Amino acid sequence: MRKFVAHALVLVLAAVGVWLSVVFLYLRPARAGDGSAQVIQVTAKKYEYSSAPIHVKRGAKIELKITAIDHDHGFSIFPVPDGANSNGPAGLVFTSPQECWQLKKGETTTIEFLAQTVGTYSFKCCHVCGLGHRGMKGQLVVDQ
């Protein structure tokens, strides 16, 4: 009888251990520091980006998903904060850096980066989209 109780106890403890592993390793909430990305939805339409200014936390991995609503647009952002030395280290580290991301009408373009330096980063449309094109701007703010 003692052997049966001992085996049953071992099985129960093993089951509890497996359950705790599942709960703590797989079902925990996503955080910026654990490799998961913060997804930010933005729309681009005649001479404006929605959700600007965009605020993110330093150290966050970001997926910026931009959808052009009315016609083609572009998205350009410099990887160093406004006012910083342009030859300095990048404050935004992109997975696939480009000078100008093309935003096709009706499609969503995903821009992934790590926000590693506090500051304000201005962005603009880099695809001539009409008379108000030069005013199509926004800001990304990396907060402490």
C-alpha positions in Angstrom: 0.0 0.0 0.0 2.9 2.4 0.8 4.4 1.8 -2.6 1.1 2.7 -4.3 0.7 5.9 -2.2 4.3 6.8 -3.0 3.8 6.3 -6.8 0.6 8.2 -6.7 2.3 11.1 -4.9 5.1 11.2 -7.5 2.6 11.3 -10.3 0.6 14.1 -8.7 3.7 16.1 -8.1 4.9 15.6 -11.7 1.5 16.7 -13.0 1.6 19.8 -10.8 5.1 20.6 -12.1 4.0 20.2 -15.7 0.9 22.4 -15.1 3.1 25.1 -13.4 5.5 25.1 -16.3 2.7 25.6 -18.8 1.2 28.4 -16.8 4.4 30.3 -16.2 6.3 29.7 -19.4 3.5 29.8 -22.0 0.5 31.7 -20.7 2.2 34.7 -19.2 1.4 38.1 -20.6 3.7 39.5 -23.3 6.2 42.1 -22.3 8.5 44.3 -24.4 11.6 42.8 -22.7 10.8 39.2 -23.5 11.1 39.4 -27.3 7.4 40.1 -28.1 6.6 43.1 -30.1 4.3 46.0 -29.4 2.0 46.4 -32.5 1.0 49.9 -33.4 -1.6 50.5 -36.2 -1.3 53.7 -38.2 -3.2 54.9 -41.3 -1.8 57.2 -44.0 -4.3 59.3 -45.9 -4.3 62.6 -47.7 -1.6 64.6 -45.9 -1.8 63.0 -42.5 -0.8 59.9 -40.4 -3.2 58.8 -37.8 -2.0 58.2 -34.2 0.7 60.9 -34.4 2.6 61.5 -32.2 3.3 57.8 -31.4 4.7 57.1 -28.0 6.7 53.9 -27.2 8.9 52.9 -24.3 12.7 52.7 -24.5 13.8 49.1 -25.1 10.5 48.1 -26.8 10.4 46.0 -29.9 7.9 47.7 -32.2 5.9 46.5 -35.2 4.5 49.6 -36.9 1.7 48.6 -39.3 0.9 51.4 -41.7 -2.1 51.2 -44.1 -2.5 53.7 -46.9 -6.2 54.4 -47.2 -6.7 56.7 -50.1 -3.8 56.2 -52.5 0.0 55.4 -52.4 2.1 57.2 -49.8 5.5 56.7 -48.3 7.1 56.6 -44.8 10.6 57.9 -44.0 12.2 58.2 -40.5 15.8 58.9 -39.6 17.2 56.4 -37.0 18.7 59.0 -34.7 16.7 61.4 -32.6 15.9 64.9 -33.8 18.8 67.3 -33.1 21.3 64.5 -32.5 24.5 64.0 -34.5 23.4 62.3 -37.8 26.6 60.1 -37.6 25.9 59.0 -34.1 24.6 55.6 -33.0 21.1 54.7 -34.2 18.4 55.2 -31.6 16.0 53.1 -33.7 17.4 49.8 -35.0 15.3 48.5 -37.9 15.2 44.9 -39.0 15.3 46.0 -42.6 16.3 49.7 -42.8 15.1 51.7 -45.8 15.2 55.4 -46.7 11.6 55.3 -47.9 9.0 52.5 -47.3 6.5 52.5 -50.1 2.9 52.3 -48.8 0.6 50.9 -51.4 -3.1 51.9 -51.4 -5.1 49.3 -49.4 -2.1 47.3 -48.2 -0.5 47.2 -44.8 3.2 47.7 -44.6 5.0 46.4 -41.4 8.1 48.3 -40.2 9.9 46.5 -37.3 12.4 48.2 -35.1 13.9 48.3 -31.6 13.4 51.7 -29.8 16.7 51.9 -27.9 17.3 55.6 -27.4 15.0 58.1 -25.7 14.1 61.1 -28.0 11.8 62.4 -30.6 12.0 61.0 -34.2 10.2 62.9 -36.9 8.8 61.0 -39.9 7.3 62.2 -43.2 5.8 61.0 -46.4 8.5 60.3 -49.0 6.2 59.6 -52.0 4.7 62.7 -53.6 1.0 62.4 -52.9 -0.5 65.7 -53.8 -0.4 69.4 -53.0 -0.3 68.9 -49.2 2.5 66.3 -49.4 5.1 68.5 -47.7 2.8 68.8 -44.6 2.4 65.0 -44.2 4.5 64.5 -41.1 4.4 63.0 -37.7 6.6 62.1 -34.7 7.6 59.0 -32.9 8.5 59.6 -29.2 10.6 57.1 -27.3 9.9 57.6 -23.6 12.0 56.5 -20.7 
